[in-house]
C-alpha cells in the first residue's frame, strides 16, 4: 500500500510517499519552501497559493524519484502546523492571507478580553481561565492564540469579517481544497480553546463561544483525525498530478501523530521529541493538567486519548544556533571536505561530525552550563523574557565545551519537563527519542545519562509525525485500529542505557541549571522588556 503524507511545517512542506506492508518504508520524499510575511504590528502571515504551489511541485517530484505511479496511491492526509487562522468563504477560498501561529497582532484584543477582572493569574482573568479549565483543561494565556487572530479581524477588517463562512486551521484549509469539504479536525478545534473535551460533550462549547464573542455560525463541523473526509476532487487531482477519487483522511496537527509514529500508543508510554522545538509527552487515557508547570493533556489522533505535553520552545534550534555562530568556520571546512550535496545527507553527516567533536569533551562540559531559552520559555515556567546563557565560562574553556554544554542544556531542560510530568502521571521507564535530534548518537546517550532512563530510537525518526499520519491513513483503508497497527509496524532502531558513572556530575550540573532561571528572572526582565 502506498500513501502520501504532506508534512506541512511553518516554512516548508516535506511531501512523503510511504509504502506500508509488514513495515514502513519511505519510498520517496520532496521538500519545498514558502514564505512567512512579518509586519511591524506583530503580523506573521502566509499565502495559500504559495502553499498549494509547493504541494503541486513536491507531489509531482515524488514520481520522478520513484517507479511508483500515481494510480498506486491509495490515500493521503496532511500533518500540518497548528494554531493558524484561515478564514474562508462558502467555496473554501481564503478571504485574506492566513495568520500563522507566530502572528501576535491581537495583543489589544487579548488584553481587552483576558486582562479584565478583579482576580488575575499571569495577567489573565481568573474567572475566564477557570471556565476554560472546567471545559477543556486549557485556556488562552498568549496573544498568539488563534482566538485573538479571529478577534483582530473582527475589530480591524470588518468587511472581511462579514464575509466569513467558516474559520479553519491550516490543515483544515488544505483538506477543504483537496476535497471540497469544509470541516475541522478535533485536534485543531481543541487548539482554539473553544472545544469541550468532557466525555459525552465533545464539540464546540457554546458558553465559551459566547464568553469570547465568537459567532457560532463560523465554527465548522468537527471530525476525528482518523475519519475519511472525502475523495480528491478532479480539480485538485489535476493540479497535484494524482488520480481523482483518492481517499483523503482528516489528518491533523504536527504534534498529534508523533506518538503514533514513535510507537508510544499505550497509556503511560513517554516520548521525547527534538526538532526545532522540543517536548516531553506521555500518552494518556484521561486528561489532566498542571497549571503550575504549564502542562496539559492535548487531544491525540485516537478519540478518548490524550498526550500530556510539556514543551521547550527552542531545542534543536539551539544546536542550529551553535552551528551558525560558534562552529561556522569548522562546519564549512568539514562540509567542503566531505562534499555531501544532498540536503538530508548533509544534515545527518553534520550531526555525525559534531558528535565526534563533542565526544572529545568530558561529561559536564568542563563546568559550562547552557540554558536553552533562546526564544523565551513556556514550561515549567512561562516567561517570554527568558534568554539563553553560557554560565561559568573560564579562560580555559573552548568551543567544544560550549557545544557540548548546549546539548547537555537541552537534555537538562527535558529532564526538568520529565520530572514535572511525573508529579501528575506515571511516565515510562523506557523513553522513545524521536525527531532530528535523535539522529545524533551522542545526544541519545546524553539524554539517557542525564534522565537516567533507557532511551530507544526508531526508524524514520525525522519523519515521525508523517509516519504516524501514514499509519492513520493505512488503518482507515484497512479497517484496523491505528494503535494496534503502530505497535506492530514501528520498530526500534537503537537502544541506549544510562552510564551511572556520570550520574554525580550530571546531577550536580542539573542542580545549578534549575537555579539559573530563578536567580536571573529579574535580569531577563530588565534586559528584554
Helices and strands as residue ranges (DSSP letters): E 2-8, E 12-20, E 24-33, E 37-38, E 44-45, H 48-64, G 70-72, E 73-80, E 86-88, H 107-114, E 120-121, E 124-125, H 126-136, H 146-156, H 158-161, E 166-168, H 170-179, E 183-185, H 186-190, E 195-196, E 203-204, H 206-212, G 216-218, E 221-223, E 228-231, H 234-240, E 247-249, E 252-253, H 258-262, E 270-274, E 278-284, E 289-290, E 295-299, E 306-312, H 316-325, H 328-338, H 343-358, G 365-367, E 369-371, E 389-391, H 399-422, E 430-434, G 436-439, H 441-451, E 454-458, G 461-463, H 464-478, H 482-489, E 492-496, G 500-502, H 503-528
